Amino acid sequence: GVVRLYKWERLQPPREEVAPDLDTERGMMSMIKGRTNAGHLGQSLSMFSNEDGGGIWIGEPMSEQENGRIYRWSFDQDMECIKNNQVLLARFGSQIGPLGTDAVCITSQRYGQNARYSGAVTLLQKKKK
């Protein structure tokens, strides 16, 4: 998968154009590509804002042999990768949701290698300064 970040103002065509030419590079600020074939990068997304600006959480739940991982992409900083290091969790990053301004909720579709109907929830909170 690929996740592209666009600047909305630059993406808009001029008003006089009847049939705008859809160019995927027009207005694009940045792009990341998945690291695993069929990793499903971008299956889950969640925006965040903080004192440093803002960014986006991006899930790639099928990567690492379905262990999954997520990325924290701050728009003006390097991207941070958080891998699933729990043996029992599978498809980490299936869903991502904000919990206020300093925490995020990440789901795993499976809890256990052969579990079909159970999942898990992981909460990450920003460290206090």
Buried (B, 14 or more C-beta within 10 A) or exposed (E): BEBBBBEEEEEEEEEEEEEEEEEEEBBBEEEBEBBBEEBBBBBBEBEBEEEEEEBBBBBBBBBBEBBBBBBBBBEEEEEEEBBBEEEEBBBBBBBBEBEEEEEBBBBBBBBEEEEEEEBBEBEBEEEEE
